[in-house]
Amino acid sequence: MQKWLMDIAIGITSLVIFLVLLIGLPAVMDPGYAFLLALFIFIFMLIGAGYTVIEKAI
């Protein structure tokens, strides 16, 4: 798979998961903590995906 295509797929997938978490988590827990948790999950997901892409490129 081409690197730019993988980057786009990772970005779109992460964004969709982030939106699902933003909608779903406030129904389960306090909204302030839910938004913060969704943001942290999104950031760590992008860090992990970026690390994986870099490792495959090397």
N, C-alpha and C positions, 0 to 999 in steps of 0.2 A: 504494500500500500504506500502511496506517496505521502511524504511528510506533511505537506500542506493540507491534504485531504484528511489525514488523521487528526491534525490540529483542529480543523473545522468540526469534525465529528465529536471530538472530545469537548470542545466548547459548547456546541449545541446540546449535547447530552447533559453536561454539567448545568447549563442554564435551565433545562427542563426539570432536572432533579431539584434545583434550587427553588424554582417556582412551585413545584409540588410540596416541598418542605414549607415554604412560606404560607401556603394555603392550609396544609394539613396539621402542622405542629401547633398553631394557636388553638386548635380545637381540643388538643390533648393536654396542653400545659399553659402556664401563664404566658400571655402574648409577648411581653418584653423578653423573657428568657427564650421563648420559641424563636423569635426573630434573630436573636444573638446566636443561638445554636444552629439555625439554618445557615447563617453567614459563615460560622466557623466550619461547618461541614462542607460548604461550597468552596471555601478557601483551601482546606486540606485536600479536597477532591482534585482541585486544579493543581496543587503542588504535587500530589502523587501521580497524576496523569502526566504532568510535565517531566517529572523525574523518569517515568517509564519511557516516554518518547526519547528523552536524551540518552538513556541507557541502550535503547534499540539502535540509535543512530551511531553510537560509538562502536 
